[in-house]
Amino acid sequence: MKTNIPDIQQPLDTATYDAWFRAQVQASLDDPRPSIPDEEARRIFAIKREKLRQGKKL
């Protein structure tokens, strides 16, 4: 999922960031895909980190 984080090179006002953050949270809540258990997510990211350490593409 692309998050389109506000450009940090520009001064960021609180209202802009708050609106962006709330939109990201709502998009996550609205996502129809099933949640992944914490242990499964940790396992997946551990594999990805190891591949990156070995210089392999994801």
GITAHU-V500906 format. One line per field, one symbol per residue. burial: 1 if it has 9 or more other C-alpha atoms within 8 Angstrom, else 0. Layout:
# GITAHU-V500906
burial->???
This chain:
# GITAHU-V500906
burial->0000000000010000100100010000000000000000100000010011000000
